[in-house]
Amino acid sequence: MNDNDKQPGPGPNGGGGNNPWMKSLLIWVGILVALALFVGMIGERGTPGGGTTIAYSQFLDKVDEGSVRDVNVAEGVITGTFSNDAKFRTYTVDDPQLTQRLRDRGVEINARPEERTSIWMVLLYQSLPFLLFLGIAFFVLRQMQKNSGAGGAMGFGKSRAKMLTQKEGKVTFDDVAGIDEAREELEEIVEFLKDPTKFARLGGKIPKGALLVGSPGTGKTLLARAIAGEAGVPFFTISGSDFVEMFVGVGASRVRDMFEQAKKSAPCIVFIDEIDAVGRHRGAGLGNGNDEREQTLNQLLVEMDGFEANEGIIIIAATNRPDVLDPALLRPGRFDRQVVVPRPDIEGRVKILQVHMKKTPLAPDVDARVIARGTPGFSGADLANLVNEAALLAARKAKRLVAMLEFEEAKDKVMMGAERRSMVMTEDEKRMTAYHEAGHAIVSIHEPASDPIHKATIIPRGRALGMVMRLPERDSYSYHRDKMYANLAVSMGGRIAEEIIFGYDKVSSGASGDIQYATGLARDMVTKWGMSDKVGPVEYAQPEGESFLGYSSSQPVRMSNATAQLIDDEIKSIVEGGLARAKQLLTDHVDQLHTLASALLEYETLSGDEIKRVLAGEDIDRGDPSARTSSVVAAGTSIPKTRRPKGPFGNPAPQGA
């Protein structure tokens, strides 16, 4: 540990953790003591003497009665004692006979000379309330300044950019995997900062800015942190939302102050995360557009590339909404490079998993490539979450190593949701779910263009009562027509299985998600991808533009009523074609449907290889008898595990028929 990494101790000069609290406490105690002294001084000055206050006439009556023992005459006030030792006080009037009257009654008279108050005491008495008020106001404003970050209550226009200077836990490019192309683009910027003469002698200029574009979780912020760890230059980081305030002009002032700070540390890097919060297209809203956000954007545009060049300052920004950014922000000279950070392919997922597995003790059976193959479409954040979930599952089981079983369970949890084993299902509901999922699986097996089955389960997960998971053998970047029709047939397999086994009137609502998927796919085929011969290769999909108060910046698609009717007919025809294909396959292979449904009722979860063995008539040997799920349902009825008798058409008869 170097000297910069040492933390100050709790000594007198150490700045321990309790010092700010003690300082605040002492300040408040001082304010209360001063207020108490002020009240005491006022009370002492305004209420001399003591006793009961009586009227002057009553005082004269007591003197005439001989009830007064002694008096003390001061300026405007008479205090004294009655014969019964009671104290009294009254206020004098201009009475020249009072002294003689007291002497006639034998009253002891004491006189106190007039007190002359110092001019300094008068000033103190008069100024003390204002001093107390100013002291309290100064203390409150100072606390607000400390608690409100950069600028505080008296500095709204100060930049909130933070300079990264920590040495421990820094991220380098070795920690970034799976996005090699984006990494190479930014490595060049780091190399330029380290050795600018290498590029300058060939006429190259340092890029003004780089915009990182990608889906959430793909590693944009991680790349920026890696640049901070590799560049060896000051690195300022700020979020786009930190510029926007309710006060007009604050955002523009913060942009100016941020660049002023960056100039003092040039060459340096400024990272703006979620820049779409401040860089949205100008004029997209209603009114004259002269709002706080647009003023902030205008100032950012001027600072990045205006009359005054900010040499040596590289702006790196990240967003997952490049479509809403202002064109003036994206032009060369401001953001010279737009670096796309995509979701990783299978090789990238392997590298990302290996990075996250470094700190996890793994069992010998863990294969990162197998896990990567089963996680298509996962981002870097998803894979990090997968490794963490597997480690948590292993710790819950008190294991010392994380095995492949935990990774499979974690993958199912991330992709399909947590198991709901406590959910009570009747025998009929469980049997219908088994046939529904078996219908999906059988259609998928007999569709050549369908992806292979990875797993089928009737254990409720998330919002689904069961699920058939298919995984592609390799990453695919485009859809083909035969695969689309195969997916339509597979999506209709569950509904058709229910209708074949339980009858038309017993079809359940469990296929709502399947119908939604099939309808959306068919609509895209007709309106986006031109896969309808009747409609033709014309785009009729509604644009997905930015909307403000219901107004879309993109023009809607115009079509006649006849065209809209034709599109609806084609969508319905494509979906019904998938329905007919699924019905034909399940009718031809209804024996396999019964076999697979029985196996799902017995084991509840089957892998793709186990499904193949079940349909081939082979036994499933899982070794541990506890892995074989009990077949007793919530209602307490045992489900038979033997093959059922033949029906009237030579097919197995459904249970409960």
C-alpha positions as CSV (number, residue, x, y, z in Angstrom):
1,M,0.0,0.0,0.0
2,N,1.5,3.4,-0.9
3,D,1.1,6.6,0.9
4,N,-1.8,7.7,-1.2
5,D,-3.8,4.7,-0.2
6,K,-3.5,5.2,3.5
7,Q,-6.6,6.2,5.3
8,P,-6.5,9.0,8.0
9,G,-6.9,7.7,11.5
10,P,-9.1,9.0,14.3
11,G,-6.4,11.1,15.9
12,P,-6.5,14.9,16.3
13,N,-5.3,15.5,12.7
14,G,-6.6,12.3,11.2
15,G,-10.0,13.4,10.2
16,G,-11.7,10.4,11.8
17,G,-15.2,9.4,10.9
18,N,-16.7,11.0,14.1
19,N,-15.2,14.5,13.7
20,P,-17.8,16.0,11.4
21,W,-20.5,14.7,13.7
22,M,-18.8,16.2,16.8
23,K,-18.2,19.5,15.0
24,S,-21.9,19.8,14.1
25,L,-22.9,18.9,17.7
26,L,-20.5,21.5,19.2
27,I,-21.8,24.2,16.8
28,W,-25.4,23.5,17.8
29,V,-24.5,23.4,21.5
30,G,-22.8,26.8,21.1
31,I,-25.8,28.3,19.4
32,L,-28.2,27.1,22.2
33,V,-25.8,28.3,24.9
34,A,-25.6,31.8,23.3
35,L,-29.4,31.9,23.0
36,A,-29.8,30.9,26.6
37,L,-27.4,33.7,27.7
38,F,-29.2,36.2,25.6
39,V,-32.5,35.3,27.2
40,G,-31.0,35.4,30.6
41,M,-29.4,38.8,30.1
42,I,-32.6,40.3,28.8
43,G,-34.6,38.8,31.7
44,E,-32.0,40.1,34.2
45,R,-32.0,43.5,32.7
46,G,-35.8,43.8,32.3
47,T,-36.9,42.4,35.7
48,P,-34.8,43.9,38.6
49,G,-35.6,42.7,42.1
50,G,-38.4,40.3,42.8
51,G,-41.7,39.8,44.6
52,T,-45.3,40.5,43.8
53,T,-46.1,43.5,41.7
54,I,-48.7,45.8,43.3
55,A,-50.3,49.1,42.4
56,Y,-48.8,52.3,43.7
57,S,-52.1,53.2,45.4
58,Q,-52.1,49.8,47.2
59,F,-48.5,50.5,48.2
60,L,-49.5,53.9,49.8
61,D,-52.3,52.1,51.6
62,K,-49.9,49.6,53.1
63,V,-47.5,52.4,54.2
64,D,-50.4,54.1,56.0
65,E,-51.3,50.9,57.7
66,G,-47.8,50.4,58.9
67,S,-47.4,47.1,57.0
68,V,-44.3,48.1,55.2
69,R,-40.9,47.3,56.9
70,D,-38.4,48.6,54.4
71,V,-38.2,49.9,50.8
72,N,-35.5,50.1,48.2
73,V,-35.9,53.0,45.8
74,A,-34.3,52.8,42.4
75,E,-34.9,54.5,39.1
76,G,-38.6,54.2,38.6
77,V,-39.0,51.1,40.7
78,I,-39.7,50.6,44.4
79,T,-39.1,47.2,45.9
80,G,-39.4,46.2,49.6
81,T,-40.6,43.9,52.3
82,F,-43.9,43.8,54.2
83,S,-44.1,43.1,57.9
84,N,-44.9,39.5,57.2
85,D,-41.6,39.2,55.2
86,A,-43.4,39.1,51.8
87,K,-41.7,40.8,49.0
88,F,-43.4,43.4,46.8
89,R,-42.6,45.6,43.9
90,T,-44.2,48.7,42.4
91,Y,-43.4,51.5,40.0
92,T,-43.0,55.1,41.2
93,V,-44.7,58.3,40.1
94,D,-43.7,61.9,40.7
95,D,-44.6,62.2,44.4
96,P,-42.5,64.7,46.4
97,Q,-44.3,63.7,49.7
98,L,-43.4,60.0,49.5
99,T,-40.1,60.3,51.4
100,Q,-41.7,62.2,54.3
101,R,-44.6,59.8,54.4
102,L,-42.3,56.8,54.7
103,R,-40.3,58.5,57.5
104,D,-43.5,59.2,59.4
105,R,-44.4,55.6,59.4
106,G,-40.9,54.4,60.4
107,V,-40.1,52.6,57.1
108,E,-36.5,52.0,56.5
109,I,-35.5,53.6,53.2
110,N,-32.6,52.4,51.0
111,A,-31.7,54.1,47.7
112,R,-29.8,52.5,44.8
113,P,-27.9,54.9,42.4
114,E,-28.9,55.1,38.8
115,E,-27.0,52.5,36.7
116,R,-25.5,53.9,33.5
117,T,-25.2,51.2,30.9
118,S,-22.1,51.2,28.7
119,I,-22.5,52.0,25.1
120,W,-20.9,48.7,24.2
121,M,-23.4,46.8,26.3
122,V,-26.2,48.6,24.6
123,L,-24.8,47.7,21.2
124,L,-24.4,44.1,22.3
125,Y,-27.9,43.9,23.6
126,Q,-29.3,45.3,20.3
127,S,-27.1,43.3,17.9
128,L,-27.1,39.9,19.6
129,P,-30.4,38.8,18.0
130,F,-29.1,39.7,14.5
131,L,-25.7,37.9,15.2
132,L,-27.6,34.8,16.3
133,F,-29.7,34.8,13.2
134,L,-26.7,35.3,10.9
135,G,-24.8,32.5,12.7
136,I,-27.6,30.0,12.3
137,A,-28.2,31.0,8.6
138,F,-24.4,30.6,7.9
139,F,-24.3,27.2,9.5
140,V,-27.4,25.9,7.6
141,L,-26.0,27.2,4.3
142,R,-22.7,25.6,5.0
143,Q,-24.3,22.2,5.8
144,M,-26.4,22.4,2.6
145,Q,-23.2,23.2,0.6
146,K,-21.5,20.1,2.1
147,N,-24.4,17.8,1.5
148,S,-25.3,18.9,-2.0
149,G,-22.1,17.8,-3.7
150,A,-20.1,20.0,-6.0
151,G,-21.2,23.7,-5.8
152,G,-23.6,23.2,-2.9
153,A,-26.4,25.5,-2.2
154,M,-24.5,28.6,-3.4
155,G,-23.0,27.0,-6.5
156,F,-25.7,25.5,-8.7
157,G,-23.7,26.2,-11.8
158,K,-20.7,24.2,-10.7
159,S,-19.9,21.0,-12.6
160,R,-20.6,17.7,-10.8
161,A,-18.0,15.8,-12.8
162,K,-15.9,13.5,-10.6
163,M,-12.2,12.8,-11.3
164,L,-11.3,9.2,-11.0
165,T,-8.0,8.9,-9.2
166,Q,-8.3,5.7,-7.2
167,K,-5.6,3.2,-7.8
168,E,-7.1,0.1,-6.3
169,G,-9.8,-1.9,-8.1
170,K,-9.2,-0.2,-11.4
171,V,-10.4,-1.8,-14.7
172,T,-8.2,-2.4,-17.6
173,F,-8.7,-3.8,-21.1
174,D,-7.8,-7.2,-19.8
175,D,-11.1,-7.2,-17.9
176,V,-13.1,-6.4,-21.1
177,A,-13.9,-9.4,-23.3
178,G,-16.3,-10.3,-26.0
179,I,-16.4,-6.9,-27.8
180,D,-13.0,-6.9,-29.5
181,E,-13.9,-4.5,-32.3
182,A,-15.1,-1.8,-29.9
183,R,-12.1,-2.4,-27.7
184,E,-9.7,-1.9,-30.6
185,E,-11.3,1.5,-31.5
186,L,-10.8,2.8,-27.9
187,E,-7.3,1.3,-27.6
188,E,-6.3,3.6,-30.4
189,I,-7.6,6.6,-28.4
190,V,-5.6,5.5,-25.4
191,E,-2.5,5.1,-27.5
192,F,-3.0,8.5,-29.0
193,L,-3.0,10.0,-25.5
194,K,0.1,8.2,-24.5
195,D,2.1,8.9,-27.7
196,P,0.5,11.7,-29.8
197,T,3.6,12.3,-31.9
198,K,3.2,8.9,-33.5
199,F,0.0,10.1,-35.2
200,A,0.8,13.8,-35.5
201,R,3.8,13.3,-37.8
202,L,1.5,11.8,-40.3
203,G,-1.0,14.6,-40.0
204,G,-3.4,12.7,-37.7
205,K,-5.4,14.7,-35.2
206,I,-6.7,13.3,-31.9
207,P,-10.5,12.5,-32.1
208,K,-12.7,15.0,-30.4
209,G,-15.2,12.4,-29.1
210,A,-16.3,8.8,-29.3
211,L,-19.9,7.7,-28.8
212,L,-20.5,4.2,-27.4
213,V,-23.8,2.8,-28.7
214,G,-25.2,-0.5,-27.6
215,S,-28.0,-2.3,-25.7
216,P,-28.2,-2.1,-21.9
217,G,-25.6,-4.3,-20.2
218,T,-23.3,-4.8,-23.2
219,G,-20.3,-3.1,-21.4
220,K,-20.3,0.6,-22.5
221,T,-19.5,1.9,-19.0
222,L,-17.1,-0.9,-18.4
223,L,-15.2,0.1,-21.6
224,A,-15.1,3.7,-20.2
225,R,-13.7,2.5,-16.9
226,A,-11.1,0.4,-18.8
227,I,-10.0,3.6,-20.7
228,A,-9.6,5.3,-17.3
229,G,-7.4,2.5,-16.1
230,E,-5.3,2.4,-19.3
231,A,-4.9,6.0,-20.4
232,G,-2.9,7.3,-17.4
233,V,-4.5,10.7,-17.9
234,P,-7.1,12.5,-15.7
235,F,-10.6,11.0,-16.3
236,F,-13.7,12.9,-15.5
237,T,-17.1,11.1,-15.3
238,I,-20.6,12.6,-15.2
239,S,-24.1,11.5,-16.0
240,G,-26.3,13.3,-18.5
241,S,-29.0,13.8,-15.9
242,D,-26.5,15.8,-13.7
243,F,-26.7,18.7,-16.2
244,V,-30.4,19.1,-16.1
245,E,-31.9,21.2,-13.2
246,M,-35.2,23.0,-12.5
247,F,-33.4,26.3,-12.7
248,V,-32.9,27.9,-16.1
249,G,-29.3,28.2,-17.2
250,V,-27.9,25.8,-14.6
251,G,-27.2,23.0,-17.1
252,A,-25.3,25.3,-19.5
253,S,-23.3,26.8,-16.6
254,R,-22.3,23.3,-15.5
255,V,-21.2,22.4,-19.0
256,R,-19.0,25.5,-19.1
257,D,-17.5,24.7,-15.7
258,M,-16.9,21.1,-16.6
259,F,-14.8,22.1,-19.6
260,E,-13.0,24.7,-17.6
261,Q,-12.0,22.0,-15.1
262,A,-11.0,19.7,-18.0
263,K,-8.8,22.4,-19.6
264,K,-6.8,22.7,-16.4
265,S,-6.1,18.9,-16.6
266,A,-5.6,18.5,-20.3
267,P,-4.9,16.1,-21.9
268,C,-7.8,14.3,-20.3
269,I,-10.9,12.3,-20.9
270,V,-14.5,13.3,-20.0
271,F,-17.0,10.4,-19.9
272,I,-20.7,11.4,-20.1
273,D,-23.0,8.4,-19.3
274,E,-26.5,8.3,-20.7
275,I,-26.0,11.3,-22.9
276,D,-29.5,11.0,-24.4
277,A,-30.8,12.6,-21.1
278,V,-29.4,15.9,-22.4
279,G,-28.7,15.4,-26.1
280,R,-32.1,14.7,-27.5
281,H,-33.2,16.0,-30.8
282,R,-34.1,19.7,-30.5
283,G,-37.5,20.8,-31.5
284,A,-39.1,17.4,-30.8
285,G,-41.4,19.0,-28.1
286,L,-44.1,21.6,-28.3
287,G,-43.6,25.3,-27.9
288,N,-40.6,27.4,-28.9
289,G,-38.1,24.8,-27.7
290,N,-36.3,27.3,-25.5
291,D,-36.1,25.0,-22.5
292,E,-33.4,24.2,-20.0
293,R,-32.4,20.9,-21.7
294,E,-31.9,22.5,-25.1
295,Q,-29.9,25.4,-23.7
296,T,-27.6,22.7,-22.1
297,L,-27.3,20.9,-25.4
298,N,-26.4,24.1,-27.2
299,Q,-23.7,24.9,-24.7
300,L,-22.4,21.3,-25.0
301,L,-22.2,21.7,-28.8
302,V,-20.3,24.9,-28.6
303,E,-17.8,23.6,-26.1
304,M,-17.1,20.5,-28.1
305,D,-16.6,22.2,-31.4
306,G,-17.1,26.0,-31.4
307,F,-15.0,29.1,-32.0
308,E,-12.7,28.3,-29.1
309,A,-11.2,24.9,-29.6
310,N,-10.7,22.7,-26.5
311,E,-7.6,20.9,-27.4
312,G,-6.6,17.8,-25.5
313,I,-10.1,17.0,-24.2
314,I,-11.7,13.8,-25.5
315,I,-15.4,13.3,-24.9
316,I,-16.6,9.7,-24.5
317,A,-20.3,9.3,-24.2
318,A,-22.6,6.2,-23.9
319,T,-26.2,5.7,-24.9
320,N,-28.6,3.0,-25.8
321,R,-30.9,5.4,-27.7
322,P,-28.8,6.9,-30.6
323,D,-31.9,7.4,-32.7
324,V,-33.1,10.3,-30.4
325,L,-29.8,12.2,-30.4
326,D,-29.5,15.6,-32.2
327,P,-27.8,15.4,-35.6
328,A,-25.5,18.3,-34.6
329,L,-24.2,16.2,-31.8
330,L,-23.3,13.2,-34.0
331,R,-21.4,15.0,-36.7
332,P,-17.6,14.7,-37.2
333,G,-15.8,17.2,-35.1
334,R,-17.9,16.5,-32.1
335,F,-18.3,12.7,-32.0
336,D,-15.8,11.6,-34.7
337,R,-16.5,7.9,-33.9
338,Q,-19.6,6.0,-33.2
339,V,-18.4,2.7,-31.6
340,V,-21.1,0.0,-31.6
341,V,-20.9,-2.3,-28.6
342,P,-23.0,-5.3,-29.7
343,R,-24.2,-8.3,-27.8
344,P,-21.4,-10.9,-27.8
345,D,-21.4,-13.9,-30.0
346,I,-20.6,-17.4,-28.7
347,E,-16.8,-16.8,-28.7
348,G,-17.4,-13.5,-26.9
349,R,-19.6,-15.1,-24.4
350,V,-17.0,-17.8,-23.7
351,K,-14.4,-15.0,-23.0
352,I,-16.8,-13.0,-20.8
353,L,-17.7,-16.1,-18.8
354,Q,-14.0,-16.9,-18.3
355,V,-13.4,-13.3,-17.0
356,H,-16.2,-13.6,-14.4
357,M,-15.3,-17.2,-13.4
358,K,-11.8,-16.1,-12.3
359,K,-12.9,-15.4,-8.8
360,T,-15.3,-18.4,-8.6
361,P,-14.1,-21.9,-7.5
362,L,-15.3,-24.2,-10.2
363,A,-15.9,-27.9,-10.3
364,P,-14.1,-29.9,-13.0
365,D,-17.3,-30.5,-15.0
366,V,-17.9,-26.8,-15.7
367,D,-17.5,-26.0,-19.4
368,A,-17.7,-22.3,-20.3
369,R,-18.4,-23.1,-24.0
370,V,-21.4,-25.3,-23.1
371,I,-22.8,-22.5,-21.0
372,A,-22.1,-19.9,-23.8
373,R,-23.9,-22.1,-26.3
374,G,-27.0,-22.2,-24.1
375,T,-27.1,-18.4,-23.5
376,P,-27.7,-16.9,-27.0
377,G,-28.5,-13.2,-26.8
378,F,-27.1,-12.7,-23.3
379,S,-25.2,-9.5,-22.7
380,G,-22.1,-9.1,-20.5
381,A,-24.3,-8.0,-17.6
382,D,-26.5,-11.1,-18.1
383,L,-23.5,-13.4,-18.0
384,A,-22.1,-11.8,-14.9
385,N,-25.5,-12.2,-13.3
386,L,-25.6,-15.9,-14.4
387,V,-22.2,-16.6,-12.7
388,N,-23.3,-14.8,-9.6
389,E,-26.6,-16.8,-9.4
390,A,-24.7,-20.0,-9.8
391,A,-22.4,-19.1,-7.0
392,L,-25.3,-18.2,-4.7
393,L,-27.0,-21.5,-5.5
394,A,-23.8,-23.4,-4.6
395,A,-23.4,-21.5,-1.4
396,R,-27.1,-22.2,-0.5
397,K,-26.3,-25.9,-0.8
398,A,-23.1,-25.5,1.3
399,K,-20.8,-26.6,-1.6
400,R,-17.2,-25.6,-1.8
401,L,-17.2,-25.6,-5.7
402,V,-19.7,-24.4,-8.2
403,A,-20.6,-27.3,-10.5
404,M,-22.3,-27.4,-13.9
405,L,-25.6,-28.3,-12.2
406,E,-25.7,-24.9,-10.5
407,F,-24.9,-23.1,-13.7
408,E,-27.8,-25.0,-15.4
409,E,-30.2,-24.1,-12.6
410,A,-29.0,-20.5,-12.6
411,K,-29.5,-20.3,-16.4
412,D,-33.1,-21.6,-16.1
413,K,-33.8,-19.1,-13.3
414,V,-32.4,-16.2,-15.4
415,M,-34.1,-17.2,-18.6
416,M,-37.4,-18.6,-17.4
417,G,-37.8,-17.3,-13.8
418,A,-37.6,-18.9,-10.4
419,E,-39.4,-22.2,-9.8
420,R,-42.7,-22.0,-8.1
421,R,-42.8,-25.5,-6.5
422,S,-45.1,-24.3,-3.8
423,M,-47.8,-23.6,-6.4
424,V,-50.7,-26.0,-5.9
425,M,-51.9,-27.7,-9.1
426,T,-54.7,-30.2,-9.4
427,E,-54.2,-33.5,-11.3
428,D,-56.1,-32.2,-14.3
429,E,-54.1,-29.0,-14.5
430,K,-50.8,-30.8,-14.3
431,R,-51.9,-33.3,-16.9
432,M,-53.1,-30.6,-19.3
433,T,-49.8,-28.7,-18.8
434,A,-47.8,-31.9,-19.6
435,Y,-49.7,-32.5,-22.8
436,H,-49.4,-28.8,-23.8
437,E,-45.6,-28.8,-23.4
438,A,-45.4,-32.2,-25.0
439,G,-47.3,-30.8,-28.0
440,H,-44.7,-28.0,-28.4
441,A,-41.9,-30.5,-28.2
442,I,-43.3,-33.1,-30.6
443,V,-43.9,-30.4,-33.3
444,S,-40.4,-29.0,-32.8
445,I,-38.8,-32.5,-33.2
446,H,-40.6,-33.1,-36.5
447,E,-40.0,-29.7,-38.0
448,P,-36.6,-29.8,-39.8
449,A,-36.0,-26.1,-39.6
450,S,-36.8,-25.8,-35.9
451,D,-34.0,-25.3,-33.3
452,P,-33.2,-28.4,-31.2
453,I,-34.9,-28.8,-27.8
454,H,-32.7,-28.0,-24.8
455,K,-35.2,-28.6,-22.0
456,A,-38.9,-29.2,-21.4
457,T,-40.5,-28.7,-18.0
458,I,-43.9,-28.6,-16.4
459,I,-42.6,-26.9,-13.2
460,P,-44.1,-23.4,-13.0
461,R,-41.6,-20.7,-13.6
462,G,-42.2,-17.0,-13.6
463,R,-45.7,-16.5,-15.1
464,A,-45.6,-19.8,-17.1
465,L,-47.0,-23.1,-15.9
466,G,-44.5,-25.0,-18.1
467,M,-42.0,-24.3,-20.8
468,V,-40.1,-25.9,-23.7
469,M,-36.8,-24.2,-24.3
470,R,-35.1,-24.5,-27.7
471,L,-31.6,-23.3,-28.3
472,P,-29.9,-22.7,-31.7
473,E,-26.8,-24.7,-32.5
474,R,-25.0,-21.5,-33.4
475,D,-25.6,-17.8,-33.3
476,S,-28.0,-16.7,-36.0
477,Y,-28.3,-13.1,-37.3
478,S,-31.2,-13.4,-39.7
479,Y,-34.5,-15.3,-40.0
480,H,-35.3,-17.6,-42.9
481,R,-38.8,-18.3,-44.2
482,D,-38.7,-22.0,-43.4
483,K,-37.7,-21.3,-39.8
484,M,-40.4,-18.8,-39.4
485,Y,-43.1,-21.3,-40.5
486,A,-41.5,-23.9,-38.3
487,N,-41.7,-21.5,-35.3
488,L,-45.4,-20.8,-36.1
489,A,-46.2,-24.5,-36.1
490,V,-44.3,-25.0,-32.8
491,S,-46.1,-22.1,-31.1
492,M,-49.4,-23.7,-32.1
493,G,-48.4,-27.2,-30.9
494,G,-49.6,-26.7,-27.3
495,R,-53.1,-25.5,-28.2
496,I,-53.5,-28.3,-30.8
497,A,-52.4,-30.9,-28.2
498,E,-55.0,-29.8,-25.7
499,E,-57.7,-29.9,-28.4
500,I,-56.7,-33.4,-29.6
501,I,-56.4,-35.0,-26.2
502,F,-59.1,-33.2,-24.1
503,G,-61.5,-32.0,-26.8
504,Y,-62.6,-28.7,-28.3
505,D,-64.4,-27.5,-25.2
506,K,-61.5,-28.1,-22.9
507,V,-59.0,-25.9,-24.7
508,S,-57.5,-23.6,-22.0
509,S,-56.1,-20.1,-21.9
510,G,-52.6,-21.4,-21.5
511,A,-51.8,-20.6,-25.2
512,S,-52.3,-16.9,-24.9
513,G,-48.5,-16.2,-25.0
514,D,-48.1,-18.6,-27.9
515,I,-50.9,-16.8,-29.9
516,Q,-49.3,-13.4,-29.2
517,Y,-45.9,-14.6,-30.4
518,A,-47.4,-16.2,-33.6
519,T,-49.5,-13.1,-34.4
520,G,-46.5,-10.8,-34.0
521,L,-44.3,-13.0,-36.1
522,A,-46.9,-13.2,-38.8
523,R,-47.4,-9.5,-38.8
524,D,-43.7,-8.8,-39.2
525,M,-43.6,-11.3,-42.1
526,V,-46.3,-9.5,-43.9
527,T,-45.6,-5.8,-43.1
528,K,-41.8,-5.7,-42.6
529,W,-40.1,-8.6,-44.4
530,G,-42.3,-8.9,-47.5
531,M,-43.0,-12.6,-47.1
532,S,-46.5,-12.5,-48.3
533,D,-47.1,-13.0,-52.1
534,K,-50.4,-11.1,-52.0
535,V,-49.1,-8.1,-50.1
536,G,-45.7,-8.1,-51.8
537,P,-42.3,-6.7,-50.7
538,V,-43.8,-3.4,-49.4
539,E,-43.3,-2.1,-45.8
540,Y,-46.5,-1.4,-44.0
541,A,-45.2,-1.5,-40.4
542,Q,-45.9,1.5,-38.3
543,P,-42.7,3.5,-37.6
544,E,-41.2,3.5,-34.1
545,G,-40.3,7.2,-33.8
546,E,-39.9,9.3,-30.7
547,S,-43.3,10.5,-29.4
548,F,-44.0,13.6,-27.2
549,L,-47.5,14.0,-25.7
550,G,-48.8,11.5,-28.2
551,Y,-47.2,13.1,-31.2
552,S,-44.8,11.0,-33.2
553,S,-42.0,12.6,-35.1
554,S,-42.2,9.9,-37.8
555,Q,-45.0,10.0,-40.4
556,P,-47.5,7.1,-40.0
557,V,-47.9,4.6,-42.8
558,R,-50.8,5.5,-45.1
559,M,-52.8,2.6,-46.6
560,S,-56.2,2.1,-48.0
561,N,-58.9,0.1,-46.3
562,A,-58.6,-2.6,-48.8
563,T,-54.8,-2.9,-48.1
564,A,-55.4,-3.0,-44.4
565,Q,-58.0,-5.8,-44.9
566,L,-55.6,-7.7,-47.1
567,I,-52.9,-7.5,-44.5
568,D,-55.2,-8.7,-41.8
569,D,-56.3,-11.6,-44.0
570,E,-52.7,-12.6,-44.8
571,I,-51.7,-12.5,-41.1
572,K,-54.7,-14.7,-40.2
573,S,-53.8,-17.1,-43.1
574,I,-50.2,-17.5,-42.0
575,V,-51.1,-18.2,-38.4
576,E,-53.8,-20.7,-39.4
577,G,-51.3,-22.3,-41.7
578,G,-49.0,-22.9,-38.6
579,L,-52.0,-24.2,-36.7
580,A,-52.9,-26.7,-39.5
581,R,-49.2,-27.9,-39.8
582,A,-49.1,-28.5,-36.0
583,K,-52.4,-30.4,-36.1
584,Q,-51.1,-32.6,-38.9
585,L,-47.9,-33.5,-37.1
586,L,-49.5,-34.2,-33.7
587,T,-52.2,-36.3,-35.3
588,D,-49.6,-38.4,-37.1
589,H,-47.4,-38.8,-34.0
590,V,-50.1,-38.8,-31.2
591,D,-48.4,-41.9,-29.7
592,Q,-45.2,-39.9,-29.1
593,L,-47.4,-37.2,-27.6
594,H,-48.8,-39.6,-25.0
595,T,-45.3,-41.0,-24.3
596,L,-43.7,-37.7,-23.8
597,A,-46.5,-36.3,-21.7
598,S,-46.3,-39.4,-19.4
599,A,-42.6,-38.9,-19.0
600,L,-43.1,-35.2,-18.1
601,L,-45.7,-36.1,-15.5
602,E,-43.2,-38.6,-14.0
603,Y,-40.0,-36.6,-14.1
604,E,-41.4,-33.0,-14.5
605,T,-38.2,-31.8,-16.3
606,L,-36.5,-33.5,-19.2
607,S,-33.4,-32.5,-21.2
608,G,-33.2,-32.7,-25.0
609,D,-31.3,-35.9,-24.9
610,E,-33.7,-37.4,-22.4
611,I,-36.6,-36.6,-24.6
612,K,-34.9,-38.4,-27.5
613,R,-34.4,-41.5,-25.3
614,V,-38.0,-41.4,-24.1
615,L,-39.3,-41.3,-27.6
616,A,-36.9,-44.1,-28.6
617,G,-38.3,-46.3,-25.8
618,E,-35.1,-46.2,-23.7
619,D,-35.0,-45.8,-20.0
620,I,-33.8,-42.7,-18.3
621,D,-31.1,-43.4,-15.7
622,R,-30.5,-40.4,-13.5
623,G,-28.5,-42.2,-10.9
624,D,-29.8,-40.5,-7.8
625,P,-33.3,-41.7,-7.0
626,S,-34.0,-38.3,-5.4
627,A,-33.6,-36.7,-8.8
628,R,-36.7,-38.5,-9.9
629,T,-39.6,-36.3,-8.9
630,S,-42.5,-37.7,-7.0
631,S,-45.6,-38.3,-9.1
632,V,-48.0,-37.5,-6.3
633,V,-49.8,-34.2,-7.1
634,A,-51.3,-31.7,-4.7
635,A,-54.7,-33.5,-4.7
636,G,-53.0,-36.6,-3.4
637,T,-53.8,-38.8,-6.4
638,S,-51.0,-41.0,-7.8
639,I,-50.5,-40.7,-11.6
640,P,-50.0,-44.1,-13.2
641,K,-46.6,-44.6,-14.8
642,T,-47.5,-47.6,-17.0
643,R,-48.5,-47.3,-20.6
644,R,-52.2,-46.7,-21.1
645,P,-54.6,-49.0,-23.0
646,K,-55.3,-48.5,-26.6
647,G,-58.1,-46.3,-27.8
648,P,-60.7,-47.1,-30.5
649,F,-58.4,-45.9,-33.3
650,G,-55.3,-47.8,-32.1
651,N,-53.9,-44.8,-30.2
652,P,-53.4,-44.5,-26.4
653,A,-56.5,-43.3,-24.7
654,P,-56.1,-40.1,-22.7
655,Q,-56.4,-40.2,-19.0
656,G,-59.8,-39.1,-17.7
657,A,-61.4,-39.6,-21.2
